[in-house]
Amino acid sequence: MGHETGRPAPAVSRHTTNDAPAAATDPRWAALAERAERERDDPLACPSCGVNLLGLDAFDTYRVCSGCRRHFPLPALERLYLLVEAGTFVETSGVLVSVDPLIFRDLLPFPDRFEQRRERTGPGAGVGEAVITGTGRIGGHEAVLLVLDHTYLGGNLGPVAAEKVVLAMELATARRLPLVALCAASYPGFRGGDDPRLQAGILSLAQWPKIAAAAARLHVAAVPFIALLAHPTTGGVYAGLGNQADLILAEPGAHLGLGAGGRGNRESGITIAEDMLGAGLIDAIVDRRRLQATIGILLGLFADRGRFVPSPSGEPPVAISQSPRWEQIKFARHPERPTGRDFLACLTSEFIELHGDRISADDPAMTCGLGRLGQAPVAIVVQNRHPAGDGPAGSGVSGYQKAIRLMRLAGHFELPILTFIDTAGTVAEPGPTTPGVGLAVAELMRLGSTLPVPIISVTTGLGSGIGAMALGAGDRRLMLQHAIVTADGAIAVDGPRLQAPSTAGPTNLMSRSQPLTAPECLRLGLIDTIVPEPEPAAHADPAAAAQLLGAVLARTLAELSGIGPRRRLEERARRIRSLGEATPEGREAARREIRELHELQRTLSRSLGDLRGRWEGRSMTLPRLPRPTLLGVPHLPRPGQLDPSRFSTRVGPELADLAGRIADGVRARGLGGRETPPAGDPSLPPESLN
């Protein structure tokens, strides 16, 4: 196992052994050789933080600096042995060996170069191909493994290496085993890569559509695909293999990206894993020391889907005490009230958070991930009204896109969905992304009504706006005893001034300016169950509040798990169709609202009629003033106001008997031309009568 610390010692040893005369005559090589000889006796220090790495278990076993968590490169075989259980890996397609399809001319022939790589010592020793495939067990669960070695002729895949990748995907599809890909590849010219001429080519680029098609068949078969991006993962491996996975993990500090930089700027398009995480392009950054446990948890969640159902609690329901309205609103806005993340930590185990929307960002106001409720694997979406940092209290477009991605993943792998609602509203960022919030909320509501898996929503604090309603679309809607919902943004609470009158009817409950408490929502048919809280509220004993909520969730999930997907969708459609009308109070509130709307329309009609009558009466009583002229030309009167006596009817003497003369001409022409017009008549030319 070699130590790769970025020192120039390997380069010096390679040149001094192969080019001894040059090293002896060139003073630069002599200085480098002296420096390498001096460093052999010095302690091995981390290039980033200077910690002595010799004797550290983290470095000896995992090649990780315990001081700064720097992850040093690992060959494929060592990375594989750190991941799978001992003695369980069985290689597949090991007989496939690359050849020289282009008959490339080089100082060292292509077969000899392969043989040299196969027989070398140090990092990558004993590897006969850039790709190692096989089956093994991780955390007690069998999986198909695909490991790439970036030290073996670079990062692009030739026809044989790509064939091994496709065969591994087809094996996972046929046996319905999860696929785990450990990716590490450098684009041509990247630091630490090999000769670019041996890495790029048309035959290499032609392999990626084939790999993408195999990954698509894997996705259609609902077989999980997990990819780990190690340092470096660039070029076609990053774009054509790593991003095909359902879940994308990365090692800390790994250089990732397409790496499409031109000549002189070869590292453009490359960024580190932490920046990728902030941009929402990967799901999580996993330390190498926890990689086996993390992938084992994910494989266990996918393997146990539909196998474990929470057992319903036999405890009798807890009586819910009635509190004044203003007191319930105050409890809902209490600064120490447990958030969705607090309930998540108490209720779930083996939770793996998935970051990012795979488009542009990672919204801290929305937490998504996979975990267990009891023993049942579930997908969880949590709204954070108090996100870490200075972020907004509401969710934006990236948060809803992240929730959409997790819900699609849960529907694809048949995992129940739990949503915890606690938001002050929807954040519409200024700029061209503002319409995207509406599109994301619309897609979220569509998924909530069409996914065939159980969907349970819980309002834990404040449910405000259409975003909270979109996350609440599902099979069952739960609400904590002191939670509230509003139609608009955040509300202000100032003691008993917001207390509703005791005679509040359905009309008052539907008022947009008033928040609705849990009992009012239950009476209106907006929720199905009220979850009790410890006295006086959940902030007094968060653990007891989580225990009460967990019992209701287990009972509800057990009830929904016993219903088939088709019947579940039909019942969900009926519930959504009758939302707000399932109770007598809800129907009465809807009728009163419709009557109020009709009365408003009639009032507006009467008001408009009165205004029209007043305007017409006023116009008839106004005095008529002479109309102004335009450039001295008077306006023409209306047709009814014309006076014929004002117009002259006199014509010239030459037109006075024109009609008679025309008639005489016609009569003369009818007599054969025996009568002709009088000679010398200037008003009627002879040719006009011919």
C-alpha positions in Angstrom: 0.0 0.0 0.0 1.7 3.2 -1.2 1.7 6.6 0.4 0.4 9.2 -2.0 1.0 12.6 -0.4 1.7 14.8 -3.4 5.5 14.7 -2.9 7.8 14.6 -5.9 9.6 11.5 -4.7 7.8 9.1 -7.1 8.6 11.3 -10.1 12.2 11.6 -9.0 12.6 7.8 -8.6 11.0 7.2 -12.0 13.5 9.5 -13.8 16.5 8.5 -11.8 16.0 4.8 -12.6 15.1 5.2 -16.3 17.3 8.2 -17.1 20.4 7.8 -14.8 22.8 9.7 -17.2 20.5 12.6 -17.4 20.0 12.7 -13.6 23.8 12.6 -13.1 24.6 15.5 -15.5 21.6 17.8 -14.9 21.9 19.7 -11.6 18.1 20.1 -11.4 17.6 16.3 -11.2 20.5 16.1 -8.7 18.8 18.7 -6.4 15.4 16.9 -6.6 17.1 13.5 -5.8 18.8 15.1 -2.8 15.5 16.5 -1.6 13.8 13.1 -2.0 16.6 11.4 -0.1 16.3 13.9 2.7 12.5 13.5 3.0 12.8 9.7 3.4 14.3 10.3 6.9 11.7 13.0 7.8 8.3 12.2 9.3 5.6 11.9 6.7 3.6 15.2 7.0 0.2 16.0 5.6 0.6 18.6 2.8 -2.5 20.5 4.0 -2.1 20.8 7.8 1.4 19.4 8.5 0.2 16.6 10.9 2.6 13.7 11.1 0.8 10.8 9.4 3.1 8.0 10.4 1.5 5.6 12.9 -2.0 7.1 12.6 -4.7 4.4 12.2 -6.8 6.7 10.0 -4.0 7.1 7.5 -2.6 3.6 7.6 -6.1 2.1 7.1 -8.1 4.7 5.2 -5.5 7.1 3.8 -7.2 10.0 5.6 -5.5 12.7 7.6 -7.0 12.8 11.1 -6.1 16.5 11.4 -7.8 18.1 8.4 -9.7 15.1 7.0 -7.8 15.3 3.7 -8.6 12.2 1.7 -5.6 10.8 -0.3 -6.2 8.8 -3.5 -6.7 5.1 -3.2 -6.2 2.4 -5.8 -9.3 0.5 -6.9 -8.5 -2.8 -5.0 -7.8 -1.0 -1.7 -10.9 1.0 -2.0 -12.9 -2.2 -2.8 -11.5 -4.1 0.2 -12.4 -1.2 2.5 -16.0 -1.3 1.4 -17.0 -4.9 1.1 -17.1 -7.5 3.8 -14.0 -9.7 4.0 -14.2 -12.8 1.7 -17.4 -11.9 0.0 -16.2 -10.2 -3.2 -16.4 -12.3 -6.4 -15.1 -10.7 -9.5 -17.1 -10.9 -12.8 -15.9 -10.3 -16.3 -12.3 -10.7 -15.2 -11.2 -12.3 -18.5 -12.1 -9.3 -20.5 -8.8 -7.4 -21.3 -8.4 -4.3 -23.4 -6.5 -4.4 -26.7 -5.2 -1.8 -29.1 -8.2 -1.1 -31.5 -6.4 1.9 -33.2 -2.9 0.2 -33.5 -1.5 3.3 -31.9 2.2 4.0 -32.5 4.2 4.8 -29.4 7.7 4.3 -28.0 6.2 1.5 -25.9 3.7 -0.7 -27.7 0.2 -0.8 -26.3 0.3 -4.5 -25.1 3.6 -3.9 -23.4 2.2 -0.8 -21.7 -0.7 -2.9 -20.3 1.7 -5.5 -19.1 3.9 -2.9 -17.4 0.9 -1.5 -15.5 -0.2 -5.0 -14.5 3.2 -5.9 -13.1 4.0 -2.6 -11.4 4.3 -2.2 -7.6 2.9 0.5 -5.4 -0.5 2.1 -6.0 -2.7 0.3 -8.4 -0.5 -2.9 -8.3 -2.1 -6.1 -9.6 -4.9 -4.4 -11.6 -5.3 -5.7 -15.1 -8.0 -3.2 -16.3 -9.3 0.3 -15.5 -12.7 -1.2 -14.3 -13.2 -4.0 -11.7 -16.7 -5.5 -11.4 -18.2 -8.2 -9.2 -20.6 -8.9 -6.4 -20.1 -8.6 -2.6 -21.8 -7.9 0.6 -21.9 -4.4 2.3 -23.5 -4.2 5.7 -25.0 -7.7 5.3 -26.7 -6.9 1.9 -25.5 -8.2 -1.4 -24.8 -5.8 -4.2 -23.1 -5.5 -7.6 -19.9 -3.4 -7.4 -18.3 -1.4 -10.1 -14.9 0.2 -9.2 -12.8 2.5 -11.4 -9.1 3.1 -11.0 -8.0 6.5 -12.3 -4.3 5.5 -12.1 -4.8 2.9 -14.7 -4.6 4.7 -18.1 -6.7 7.7 -17.0 -10.4 8.2 -16.9 -12.1 7.6 -20.2 -13.4 4.1 -20.9 -12.5 2.1 -23.9 -14.8 -0.5 -25.5 -13.7 -3.3 -23.2 -13.9 -1.3 -20.0 -17.3 0.1 -21.0 -18.5 -3.4 -21.8 -17.6 -4.5 -18.3 -19.6 -1.6 -16.9 -22.6 -2.5 -19.1 -22.4 -6.2 -18.0 -22.3 -5.2 -14.4 -25.5 -3.1 -14.9 -27.2 -5.9 -16.7 -26.3 -8.3 -13.9 -27.8 -6.0 -11.3 -30.9 -5.7 -13.4 -31.3 -9.4 -13.9 -30.7 -10.3 -10.2 -32.4 -7.2 -8.9 -29.4 -6.3 -6.8 -28.4 -2.7 -6.0 -25.5 -1.3 -8.0 -22.7 0.5 -6.2 -20.2 2.4 -8.4 -17.0 3.8 -7.0 -15.9 6.4 -9.6 -12.5 7.9 -9.9 -11.2 9.2 -13.2 -9.2 12.2 -14.5 -10.0 14.0 -17.7 -7.1 14.4 -20.2 -4.4 16.6 -18.9 -5.7 16.7 -15.3 -3.0 16.7 -12.6 -2.0 13.1 -11.8 -3.5 11.7 -15.0 -1.7 9.8 -17.7 -0.8 10.7 -21.2 -3.9 12.5 -22.7 -3.4 10.6 -26.0 -4.2 7.4 -24.3 -7.4 8.7 -22.7 -9.5 10.5 -25.3 -10.9 9.3 -28.6 -14.1 8.8 -30.5 -14.3 5.1 -29.5 -14.3 6.2 -25.9 -17.0 8.8 -26.4 -19.1 6.3 -28.2 -19.4 4.2 -25.1 -21.4 6.7 -23.0 -24.7 6.3 -24.8 -24.4 2.6 -24.3 -23.8 3.0 -20.6 -26.7 5.5 -20.3 -29.1 3.1 -22.0 -28.0 0.3 -19.5 -28.5 2.7 -16.6 -32.0 3.6 -17.9 -33.0 -0.1 -18.0 -31.7 -0.3 -14.4 -34.0 2.6 -13.4 -37.0 1.1 -15.2 -36.5 -2.1 -13.2 -36.5 0.0 -9.9 -33.1 -1.2 -8.9 -31.2 1.2 -6.7 -28.0 2.8 -8.1 -25.6 4.5 -5.7 -22.5 6.3 -6.9 -19.5 7.5 -4.9 -17.4 10.2 -6.6 -13.8 10.1 -5.3 -10.9 12.4 -6.1 -10.7 13.1 -9.0 -14.0 12.2 -10.9 -14.1 14.2 -14.1 -14.7 13.9 -17.8 -17.0 11.3 -19.2 -17.1 9.2 -16.0 -18.6 12.2 -14.1 -21.1 13.0 -16.8 -21.9 9.6 -18.2 -21.7 7.3 -15.2 -21.7 9.2 -11.9 -24.7 11.4 -12.7 -26.8 8.4 -13.9 -27.1 7.2 -10.3 -30.2 7.6 -8.1 -28.0 8.8 -5.1 -24.7 10.6 -5.6 -22.2 10.6 -2.7 -18.8 12.2 -2.7 -15.6 12.2 -0.7 -14.5 15.4 1.1 -12.4 17.7 -1.1 -12.8 15.6 -4.2 -12.4 17.4 -7.5 -15.5 16.9 -9.6 -16.8 18.2 -12.9 -16.9 17.7 -16.6 -13.5 19.3 -17.1 -14.2 20.6 -20.6 -11.6 23.4 -20.4 -9.8 24.3 -23.5 -6.1 24.3 -24.1 -4.3 26.5 -21.5 -7.3 26.3 -19.1 -7.6 22.5 -18.6 -9.0 22.7 -15.1 -12.0 24.9 -15.9 -15.3 23.2 -15.2 -13.8 21.4 -12.1 -14.9 22.2 -8.6 -14.6 20.6 -5.2 -17.3 18.4 -3.6 -18.3 21.0 -1.0 -19.2 23.5 -3.7 -21.1 20.8 -5.6 -23.1 20.2 -2.4 -23.9 23.8 -2.0 -25.0 24.0 -5.6 -27.4 21.0 -5.0 -25.7 18.7 -7.5 -24.8 15.9 -5.1 -26.7 14.3 -2.2 -24.1 14.1 0.5 -20.4 14.2 1.4 -19.3 11.0 3.2 -16.1 10.5 5.1 -14.2 7.4 3.9 -14.2 6.1 7.4 -18.1 6.1 7.4 -18.6 5.0 3.8 -19.2 1.4 4.5 -21.7 2.1 7.2 -23.5 4.8 5.1 -23.9 2.6 2.0 -24.9 -0.3 4.2 -27.7 1.7 5.8 -28.9 2.8 2.3 -28.9 -0.8 1.0 -30.8 -1.9 4.1 -33.5 0.7 3.6 -33.9 -0.4 0.0 -33.9 -4.1 0.9 -36.5 -3.8 3.7 -39.0 -1.7 1.7 -42.5 -3.1 2.3 -41.1 -5.8 4.7 -41.6 -4.1 8.1 -44.8 -2.4 9.1 -45.0 -0.4 12.4 -47.2 -2.2 14.9 -50.1 0.0 16.0 -50.0 1.1 19.6 -52.6 -0.4 21.9 -52.6 2.6 24.3 -56.0 4.4 24.6 -56.2 7.9 23.0 -55.2 10.8 25.2 -57.9 13.3 26.0 -57.2 16.7 24.4 -57.8 19.7 26.6 -59.4 22.8 25.2 -57.4 26.0 25.5 -58.3 29.5 24.6 -57.7 30.4 21.1 -55.1 33.1 21.8 -53.2 30.7 24.0 -53.1 28.0 21.3 -51.7 30.6 18.9 -49.1 31.6 21.5 -48.0 28.0 22.0 -47.7 27.5 18.2 -45.3 30.5 18.0 -43.3 29.7 21.2 -39.6 30.1 20.5 -38.8 26.8 22.3 -41.4 24.7 20.5 -39.8 21.6 18.9 -39.2 21.9 15.2 -39.7 19.3 12.5 -36.0 18.4 12.8 -36.4 17.8 16.6 -39.3 15.4 15.9 -37.2 13.8 13.2 -34.3 13.1 15.5 -36.6 11.6 18.1 -38.8 9.5 15.8 -36.4 8.1 13.2 -33.3 6.0 13.2 -30.6 5.4 10.5 -31.6 8.7 8.9 -29.5 9.7 5.8 -30.1 13.3 4.7 -30.2 13.9 0.9 -29.2 17.4 -0.1 -29.9 19.5 -3.2 -32.4 19.6 -6.0 -29.9 18.5 -8.7 -30.5 21.8 -10.5 -29.2 24.9 -8.7 -29.1 25.0 -4.9 -29.7 23.3 -1.6 -32.4 25.0 0.5 -31.8 24.8 4.3 -35.5 25.5 4.9 -36.3 22.0 3.6 -34.8 18.8 5.0 -35.2 15.6 3.0 -33.9 12.1 3.5 -34.4 8.4 4.1 -34.7 6.7 7.5 -36.7 4.3 9.6 -39.8 4.8 11.6 -39.6 1.9 14.0 -38.4 -0.7 11.6 -40.2 0.6 8.5 -38.1 2.4 5.8 -39.7 5.8 5.0 -38.9 8.9 3.0 -39.1 12.1 5.1 -39.7 15.8 4.1 -39.3 18.4 6.9 -40.0 22.1 6.6 -37.8 24.2 8.9 -39.4 27.4 10.0 -36.1 28.2 11.8 -33.3 27.1 9.4 -29.7 27.4 10.4 -28.0 30.6 9.6 -29.7 33.7 8.3 -31.9 31.9 5.7 -35.5 32.8 5.2 -38.2 31.3 7.3 -40.1 29.9 4.3 -39.2 27.5 1.5 -38.2 28.7 -1.9 -38.2 27.0 -5.3 -35.1 24.9 -4.6 -36.6 23.6 -1.4 -39.8 22.5 -3.2 -37.7 21.0 -6.0 -35.8 19.0 -3.4 -39.0 17.7 -1.9 -40.3 16.8 -5.4 -37.1 14.8 -6.1 -37.4 12.9 -2.8 -41.1 12.1 -3.4 -40.4 10.8 -6.9 -37.6 8.7 -5.4 -39.9 7.3 -2.8 -42.6 6.5 -5.3 -40.1 4.8 -7.5 -38.8 2.6 -4.7 -42.2 2.2 -3.0 -41.3 3.9 0.3 -44.0 5.6 2.4 -43.7 9.4 2.7 -43.9 11.5 5.9 -44.1 15.3 5.6 -43.6 17.6 8.6 -45.1 21.0 8.0 -43.8 24.1 9.8 -43.4 27.1 7.6 -44.2 30.9 7.6 -44.9 30.9 3.9 -43.4 30.5 0.5 -40.4 32.6 -0.5 -40.5 34.0 -4.0 -37.0 35.1 -4.9 -36.8 38.2 -7.1 -35.9 37.6 -10.7 -36.7 35.0 -13.3 -37.0 32.2 -10.8 -40.1 33.6 -9.2 -42.5 31.7 -11.5 -40.6 28.6 -10.7 -42.1 28.6 -7.2 -45.6 28.2 -8.6 -44.5 25.4 -10.9 -42.8 23.6 -8.1 -45.8 23.9 -5.8 -48.1 22.7 -8.6 -45.9 19.6 -9.3 -45.8 18.9 -5.5 -49.6 18.9 -5.3 -49.8 16.6 -8.4 -47.4 14.1 -6.9 -49.2 14.2 -3.6 -52.4 13.0 -5.4 -50.9 10.5 -7.8 -48.1 8.6 -6.0 -49.2 5.1 -5.1 -47.3 5.0 -1.8 -48.8 6.0 1.6 -48.4 9.7 2.3 -48.9 11.1 5.8 -48.6 14.8 6.7 -48.1 16.4 10.1 -48.5 20.1 10.9 -46.2 20.6 13.9 -46.2 24.4 14.2 -47.4 26.9 11.7 -48.8 25.9 8.3 -49.0 29.0 6.2 -49.8 29.5 2.5 -50.2 27.2 -0.5 -46.8 25.6 0.1 -48.0 24.0 3.4 -51.2 22.9 1.7 -49.2 21.3 -1.1 -47.1 19.2 1.3 -50.4 18.3 3.1 -51.9 16.6 0.1 -52.0 12.8 0.9 -53.8 10.0 2.6 -53.9 11.3 6.1 -53.5 14.8 7.6 -52.4 15.0 11.2 -52.1 18.2 13.3 -50.5 18.8 16.7 -52.9 20.1 19.3 -51.4 23.6 19.4 -50.5 24.0 15.8 -52.2 26.6 13.6 -52.7 27.2 9.9 -53.2 30.5 8.0 -54.0 31.4 4.5 -51.4 34.0 4.1 -48.0 34.8 5.6 -46.8 34.9 9.2 -49.1 36.3 11.8 -48.5 38.5 14.8 -49.4 37.3 18.3 -50.0 39.8 21.1 -51.6 38.2 24.1 -55.4 37.6 24.4 -56.1 40.3 21.8 -56.4 37.5 19.1 -58.9 35.5 21.2 -61.9 34.5 19.0 -65.3 35.0 20.4 -67.0 32.0 22.0 -69.8 32.2 19.4 -67.5 31.9 16.4 -69.3 30.1 13.7 -68.1 28.6 10.4 -68.1 32.0 8.8 -65.7 33.4 11.3 -63.5 30.3 11.0 -63.1 30.8 7.2 -62.0 34.4 7.6 -58.7 35.0 5.9 -57.4 37.3 8.6 -57.8 34.7 11.4 -55.6 31.6 12.0 -57.3 28.3 12.4 -56.5 26.1 15.4 -56.4 22.3 15.3 -60.0 21.8 16.7 -61.4 24.3 14.1 -59.6 22.5 11.3 -61.0 19.2 12.5 -64.5 20.6 12.6 -64.1 22.0 9.1 -62.8 18.6 7.7 -59.4 20.0 6.8 -57.5 17.3 8.9 -58.2 13.8 10.0 -56.6 13.5 13.5 -55.4 15.9 16.3 -52.2 14.7 18.0 -52.2 15.5 21.7 -49.4 17.3 23.4 -48.1 17.2 26.9 -49.3 19.9 29.3 -49.1 22.8 28.8 -47.7 22.3 25.3 -44.9 20.5 23.3 -42.2 22.9 24.4 -42.6 21.7 28.0 -41.6 18.1 27.2 -40.4 17.6 23.6 -39.5 13.9 24.2 -43.1 13.2 25.4 -44.5 15.1 22.5 -42.4 13.1 20.1 -43.6 9.8 21.8 -47.2 10.8 21.4 -46.7 11.7 17.7 -44.8 8.5 17.1 -47.7 6.4 18.4 -50.2 8.1 16.1 -47.8 7.8 13.1 -47.3 4.1 13.7 -51.0 3.5 14.0 -51.7 5.5 10.8 -48.9 3.9 8.8 -50.1 0.4 9.8 -53.6 1.3 8.7 -52.4 2.6 5.3 -50.0 -0.3 4.7 -52.9 -2.7 4.7 -54.5 -1.0 1.8 -53.6 -1.8 -1.8 -52.2 0.9 -4.1 -55.3 1.1 -6.3 -57.7 1.4 -3.4 -55.4 3.8 -1.7 -55.4 6.1 -4.7 -59.2 5.9 -5.0 -59.7 6.8 -1.3 -57.2 9.6 -1.6 -59.0 11.1 -4.6 -62.3 11.0 -2.7 -60.7 12.7 0.3 -59.1 15.5 -1.7 -62.3 15.9 -3.7 -64.3 16.5 -0.5 -61.6 18.4 1.4 -63.3 21.0 3.6 -66.8 19.5 3.0 -66.5 16.2 4.9 -68.1 17.5 8.1 -71.4 19.4 8.7 -69.5 22.4 9.8 -67.3 22.4 6.7 -70.4 22.0 4.4 -72.2 24.8 6.3 -69.1 27.0 6.0 -68.9 26.4 2.3 -72.6 27.2 1.8 -72.3 30.4 3.8 -69.3 31.4 1.8 -71.1 30.8 -1.4 -74.1 32.7 -0.2 -71.9 35.6 0.8 -70.3 35.5 -2.6 -73.6 35.7 -4.3 -74.8 38.5 -2.0 -71.6 40.4 -2.9 -72.2 39.9 -6.6 -75.8 41.2 -6.2 -74.6 44.2 -4.2 -72.0 45.0 -6.8 -74.7 44.8 -9.6 -77.1 47.1 -7.7 -74.2 49.6 -7.1 -73.2 49.6 -10.7 -76.9 50.1 -11.8 -77.3 53.1 -9.4 -74.1 54.6 -10.7 -75.2 54.2 -14.3 -78.6 55.8 -13.6 -77.0 58.8 -11.8 -74.6 59.3 -14.6 -77.3 59.3 -17.3 -79.5 61.7 -15.2 -76.6 64.1 -14.7 -75.8 64.1 -18.4 -79.4 65.0 -19.3 -79.5 68.0 -16.9 -76.2 69.5 -18.0 -76.5 72.7 -20.2 -75.5 72.3 -23.9 -72.6 74.5 -24.7 -71.5 75.4 -28.3 -69.0 73.0 -29.7 -65.5 74.3 -30.3 -64.2 74.5 -33.9 -61.1 73.0 -35.2 -59.0 75.4 -37.3 -62.0 77.5 -38.0 -64.1 74.7 -39.5 -67.4 74.2 -37.7 -68.5 70.7 -36.7 -71.1 69.1 -38.8 -74.5 68.9 -37.2 -76.1 65.5 -36.4 -78.4 64.0 -39.0 -81.6 65.0 -37.2 -80.4 68.6 -37.0 -80.0 69.4 -40.8 -81.9 72.4 -42.1 -82.5 72.1 -45.9 -83.2 75.8 -46.2 -79.6 76.6 -45.2 -78.2 74.9 -48.3 -78.4 76.4 -51.9 -80.0 74.3 -54.7 -79.1 76.7 -57.6 -77.2 75.2 -60.5 -75.4 76.7 -63.5 -77.3 77.6 -66.8 -75.4 74.9 -68.7 -76.9 72.2 -66.4 -80.4 73.4 -66.1 -82.0 71.3 -69.0 -79.4 68.5 -69.1 -81.9 65.8 -68.4 -84.2 67.0 -71.2 -81.4 67.1 -73.7 -80.3 63.6 -72.8 -83.8 62.3 -73.2 -84.2 63.9 -76.7 -80.9 62.3 -77.7 -82.0 58.9 -76.7 -85.3 59.3 -78.5 -83.6 60.5 -81.7 -81.3 57.5 -81.6 -84.3 55.2 -81.3 -85.7 56.8 -84.5 -82.7 55.8 -86.5 -80.8 59.0 -86.2 -83.5 61.1 -87.9 -83.4 63.6 -85.1 -80.1 65.0 -84.0 -79.2 67.4 -81.3 -79.2 71.0 -82.1 -76.1 72.1 -83.8 -73.6 74.2 -81.8 -74.8 72.9 -78.4 -71.6 73.1 -76.3 -73.1 71.2 -73.3 -73.5 67.8 -75.1 -70.8 66.6 -77.5 -72.1 64.6 -80.5 -69.8 61.6 -79.8 -71.5 61.1 -76.4 -74.7 60.1 -78.1 -73.2 57.6 -80.6 
